[in-house]
Amino acid sequence: LCDFQKRQVIGVVVGLGERETDPERPLKPVRAVVDGRPVVPKELLDFLLEVARYYYAPVGEVLRMALPALERGDVERLEEQGELEGLGALNRTKRVGEAREVVVVPTDQVEVPGTLRGQARELLALVRGTGAQPVTRLEERFKNARSASKKLETLGLVRLERRARAIAPLFSEPTERDVPPALTPAQAEATEKVAASIRGEGEDRSFLLFGVTGSGKTEVYLRAIEACLARERGALVMVPEIALTPQLVGRFRARFGDDLAVVHSALSDKARHAMHKRLLAGEVRVAIGARSALFAPVPSLGLVIVDEEHDGSFKQEEGVRYHARDMAILRAHRAGATLVVGSATPSLESFELCKKGKMTLLRLPDRASRAATLPKVEIIDLKRFKAGPTGDPLLSLPLHRALEATLAKREQAILFLYRRGHSPAVVCMSCGVVQTCKACSVSLTYHRGRALRDDDKPGGGRVCCHYCGYDDYVPDRCEECRAPELALEGLGTEKLELTLAEAFPEARIGRLDRDVAQGGKSEKILAKMRSGEIDILVGTQMVTKGHDYPNVTLVGVVNADAALSMPDFRAGERAFQLLVQVAGRAGRHELPGRVLIQTRNPEHPAIVIAARHDVEAFLASELKDRREVHYPPFSRLALLRIDAIDREVGQKAAGDLARACHASAPARAGKVDVLGPAPAPLARLRARYRFRVLLRATERTALRACLAAIEPRLREVDRRVRALIDVDPVSMM
């Protein structure tokens, strides 16, 4: 605890020096030690410092992102000792409760008295089947959970322990322990190779688990973790979006019970701090979560798993712009842990690492269910096929008929569309101008269901910007020519849902996109899909995320062209991955699957190869193209992102930085290409004009030498300008 500009702030000791580095700026005395125990293991602290160095991020930002909030008990102890004047003096410090609870833990006593009856017997069976359970959670099932638990404790069948609360409400339902299924030969081979690595046998430590959709990659992960726990080491599992994968979390909970920490954005500060403490204490040895799980203090880390490693959401686009997959590789290497990254559509970067021998490729070529085969894929050329009965050109006659046949058989369908909202554009019928956001260079999207007042028009909806959040009434007149004739054009998930409800009035239609998935609602929607309460699920990329529904036999890609039109060299790769992933939701069990891809570009390689399920052919073709244009994985990129409220100020700063890059030694030696400055594809965002300078190099050392040369210049730019370095950028927007 130190004084800083008339405030008291909490700092984290990351190292010790022999003397003051700047005599003119003497160090401030430490007023108190908040926590005498290390809040982060040395191995993890060293890793966090490496993250800061690699991404040119302030160490404080990385620590604030990775560490839990200060515990209330620590602060109150300082207050009692007179070392802290009051909580109000703390800057950026949150009060976090101790969060302890009573947990019912089954003992090793086998014999159960014959006189044990009712809720006590049922509660005992539950905790023996699922592992230790908090009393508060048991009370949701058993009215007399507390008295029954005390009775079982008296009989020696359970013990009651006070533990730090580790699990937040999300995914907190008790789960029966599962029975591991028999492995396919390919699963068994992959499992043994990973287990051998965990045992320290052989040279292989990094693996790419390349398996078709439904091939059983998750079971390989589970067996690998079991092997890791058997060696008394911990495991870290990362998934793209934890809230969209309740089935996956359920399987991990069923296998590992309370030895599992679920890390997600819904965790309160209290629960996050409690989970951090339990991991540090070794009470929990397996952590699963999205990006932020990367920083979990897993004890004796022996295994790191990254599921769906190709997914772009592993890259953080705000604050510290780290890539969780890449940093997971680094953390596994530093810890001497085995690494497994898995996907049905591997990233080009991971696949190329396998070709170079830096990763070992493990294949799962067939679906795990013996009756399941990959679905039949049909390409629907929208230039040739007429609209179906709805009249909407994006609901072709073949797709309409396929939906009719699916519903007639009482099976389920998933329709995937890139755009949420009702209509992606509000267009003037007089001058043709698309109404755009006042703060961003993007069109406004009409949302019919976003009514704020009864007199909202038309239909009680609003127009909003999906980038800055601006939202307002639908304009009465064109902002360009003032003509009153405005039309809603295009198709979003909201309009598709309404159109399907009119076309199939007996069908139960569900929708899954960001507009309806707030506050944990996505889990409820997915639960309805699993229970058969939804016949047709409409959604954005959220419906592509690893869902496994035995009754889904039809998948429709409403407009495959939307992803292909993005101004990004990765557009084809992303479109291909989405198509293969969403197609993989169909026919995963006994019922055969069918996929319809609608497009006006039926000969595009990404679409044609996706229809053949030939992932390796696409990877080979895309790698060839990338090599020719010298883009990743055959080069290293860094993007200088510059923005300012004043266009000319931002443009000048971008030009100055580009000239500084050209003047650096690596650029002069021809080892670094400097591309730009240029306006960003999304030229204006949140009322700020955006520019970029792209740096490209074959060798990472040359790129970092260039960045080191210009980093001081970033701190010297005009104060009206924001400039940052984005290392290994994923979005070029």
RAGI-V740700 format. One record per backbone hydrogen bond with DSSP energy under -1.0 kcal/mol. NH is the residue of the N-H (numbers start at 1). CO is the residue of the C=O. If there is no record, write none. Layout:
# RAGI-V740700
nh: [NH,NH]
co: [CO,CO]
This chain:
# RAGI-V740700
nh: [2,4,8,9,25,31,45,46,47,48,49,50,51,52,53,54,55,57,62,63,64,65,66,67,72,75,76,77,78,79,80,81,82,83,89,90,91,101,103,104,105,107,116,122,123,124,125,126,127,128,129,130,131,133,135,138,139,140,141,142,145,148,149,150,151,152,153,154,155,156,157,158,159,161,163,165,172,188,189,190,191,192,193,194,195,196,197,198,199,200,201,207,208,209,210,210,211,212,215,220,221,222,223,224,225,226,227,228,229,230,232,233,234,235,236,237,238,239,244,245,249,250,251,252,253,254,255,256,257,259,261,263,267,272,273,274,275,276,277,278,279,280,281,282,283,284,286,287,288,289,293,294,295,296,298,302,303,304,305,306,307,309,311,314,315,316,322,324,327,328,329,330,331,332,333,334,335,337,338,339,340,341,342,343,351,352,353,354,355,356,357,358,359,360,362,364,368,372,376,378,380,382,384,385,388,391,395,397,400,401,402,403,404,405,406,407,408,409,410,411,412,413,414,415,416,417,422,423,425,427,428,429,432,435,437,441,442,444,445,446,447,456,461,462,463,464,465,469,472,474,478,482,486,487,489,492,493,494,496,497,498,499,500,501,502,503,504,507,510,512,516,517,521,525,526,527,528,529,530,531,533,535,536,537,538,539,540,543,544,546,552,553,554,555,556,557,558,560,565,566,568,571,574,575,576,577,578,579,580,581,582,583,584,585,586,587,594,595,596,597,598,599,604,608,609,610,611,613,614,615,618,619,620,621,622,623,624,625,626,627,628,629,631,634,636,638,639,640,641,642,643,644,650,651,652,653,654,655,656,657,658,659,660,661,662,663,664,668,669,670,671,673,675,678,680,682,683,685,687,688,689,690,691,692,693,694,695,696,697,703,704,705,706,707,708,709,710,711,714,721,722,724,726,728]
co: [9,7,89,2,22,1,41,42,43,44,45,46,47,48,49,50,51,52,58,59,60,61,62,63,96,71,72,73,74,75,76,77,79,78,86,87,8,163,161,133,159,157,113,118,119,120,121,122,123,124,125,126,127,104,102,134,135,137,138,138,142,144,145,146,147,148,149,150,151,153,152,152,105,103,101,99,169,184,185,186,187,188,189,190,191,192,193,194,195,197,196,339,360,341,208,362,343,364,212,216,217,218,219,220,221,222,223,224,225,226,229,228,300,285,303,287,305,289,241,242,245,246,247,248,249,250,251,252,253,256,286,288,264,268,269,270,271,272,273,274,275,276,277,279,278,278,259,235,261,237,290,291,292,293,296,234,234,338,236,340,238,342,308,311,312,322,320,314,323,324,325,326,327,328,329,330,331,332,302,205,304,207,306,209,347,348,349,350,351,352,354,353,353,206,208,210,214,369,593,595,597,599,381,381,395,388,392,386,396,397,398,399,400,401,402,403,404,405,407,406,551,535,554,537,556,539,446,446,489,487,433,485,428,426,442,684,440,435,464,423,462,453,458,447,472,445,470,465,463,457,483,478,484,427,425,422,419,421,492,493,494,495,496,497,498,499,500,504,536,538,513,513,518,521,522,523,524,525,526,527,528,508,508,413,510,415,512,540,541,544,549,412,412,594,414,596,416,598,561,563,566,568,570,571,572,573,574,575,576,577,578,579,580,582,583,552,553,376,555,378,557,380,601,604,605,606,607,610,609,613,614,615,616,617,618,619,620,621,622,623,624,625,626,631,697,695,726,693,724,691,722,689,646,647,648,649,650,651,652,653,654,655,656,657,658,659,661,664,665,667,666,696,694,692,690,733,681,688,439,685,644,683,642,678,640,675,638,673,636,699,700,701,702,703,704,705,706,707,710,718,643,641,639,637]
